[in-house]
Amino acid sequence: MRLNRTLIATSSALLALLGATSPAHAAPEKKGSGTDYFVSDTGSDANHGTSPASPFRTIQAAADRTTPGSTVYIMNGSYGDTSPQGVVTVSRSGKPGAPITYRPYPGHHPVLKPVTGWDGFTVMGASYITVEGLEIKGNSDNITLEQAKRESSPTNAAMSTNCLIVRPDDENGRNSHHITMRNNHTHKCPGAGIAAMFGDYFTIESNLVHSNAWYASWGNSGISILSPVDVNDETGYKIFIRNNITYDNENKIEWWECKCISDGNGIIVDSTLPAPEGSGTPYQGYQGRTLVANNISYNNGGSGIHAYKGSNVDIVNNTAYLNSRSPEINNPNIGAWASKDVRVLNNISVARPGKATTSNYANTNVRYDYNIYHGGTEPEVLGRHDVLGDPGLRQPSIDPASADFQLLPDSAAIDSGMKFPAVRQDYSGVRRPAGAGYDRGAYEFVAGDTRK
C-alpha cells in the first residue's frame, strides 16, 4: 500500500446486514457525557445542531464542536466536500470509555460524496473515534480511464480521493489511536477504500469495501494498514481487520514512484517491520500483533490478503477467491512475503489460473498450515495440514449479486481446521466451532443453514 498525504450496486438487504440502516424512531436516547450533534443536508451551520429539529448542514460543523462521549448523528442526504481535504476532517479526540462516534441517525441512510477533496472522511491525529454505518461513495463513476491516464498525479486530489482514512496530523505530527471503523460501505473512491497509517489500536470490521483504487497514482488498496506506531509496549493484538467483504479494488494507473501497476489488494498489512539501516527512514517497526480474520476477498487486482514487509501478523479463517486479476500482477492469493513472524492458518484460497497461490520470498518464521488451496500455481510452501483441492463452496462467483462462499455439506474444510482461540466466531457471527471441529475459511458450516 502506498498512501497520499493525507461498479457494483449493493442490495438493500446487504446494506441492512452491514448496519447502514436501523429501525426508525425518535431522537436516540442519550448515552455518555458529551453533547450530541445532528446533521442534515437541509440544516444550517448557523443552527445550534443539538437536536434533530435544528441540525447543522455539514458534518464538519458538528466535528468541530464534539467532546469526549459525543455522537454525531447524520441524517438523510448527500454530503459533499467542504474543504480541499474533503467532506469532513476529525481532529478532536474522545477518551477511554467516551469515544466520539459518527453514525447515521436511526432509520436514515446518509451518503458522503467526495469529488475534489483528498478524502471522504479523515481522522487526522485524533484518537478514540468510532465511524460506523456510513456510506462513502467516491466519484469514479464520473472519471474515465483515459482521463485518469492524462490527469492522475501525486498532487491531483480529484484523481486520488480516499474514502475513509486515518493518518497523522499535518501540523504537529500527532498519530491517531483507538479508532474503530465498523459497518461502513466505502466504494468508488479513486484512492483507498479504508486506510490507516502511522497509528495504533485500529479496528476495521464488518465493512463492505469495493471498486476503489482505480485511478490514483499512489498504489492504493481496498483495506490497508501502513507502518503502524505503538503507543505503548503491549505486544498482543492491537489491530483487527475482520468480517469485511472486499472486492473489485484494482490499480489501473501506475504508481508514480515505480512507474508500475502496484497493489490494488483486497487487504494488505504493509511495512510493520523496522526500516532497513541506511534507508533514511527512522521507522522503528511495530511491536503489537495484527489479526486478519473472517474476511471475504475476491476479484481484486492484487492479492486477496497479504502481509508485505510485515511482522506479528495472523491471517486466519479467511476466504480469498480469484484475486490478482490485474495482468501485471502475480501476487499470492493469500500469503506473506518479505515478512517475519506471520501465521497463515485455516484459510480457503481459490486462485486464478496461472497466478500465485502462496509466497515464501524473503520470509522468516512464516507458517502456512491448515489451509485449502485450489487453482493457481503450485504453492511455494505447503504446511503439513494444508490441502490441495476444491474447497466445496456453495456458489463461488465474482458477481456480488450471486456469490456465496459458504461451505457445502461435503466440503473438506468442515471440522478440519486448527483451533485458534482468538477467532471465536465466523464471518456471520456463528460460534466456532459449530460442529465437531473448527472449519476452514470465513464461514463455519451449519446443517440446514440459509445464511447468505
Order of alpha helices (4+ residues) and beta strands (2+ residues): alpha-beta-alpha-beta-beta-beta-beta-beta-beta-beta-beta-alpha-beta-beta-beta-beta-beta-beta-beta-beta-beta-beta-beta-beta-beta-beta-beta-beta-beta-beta-beta-beta-beta-beta-beta
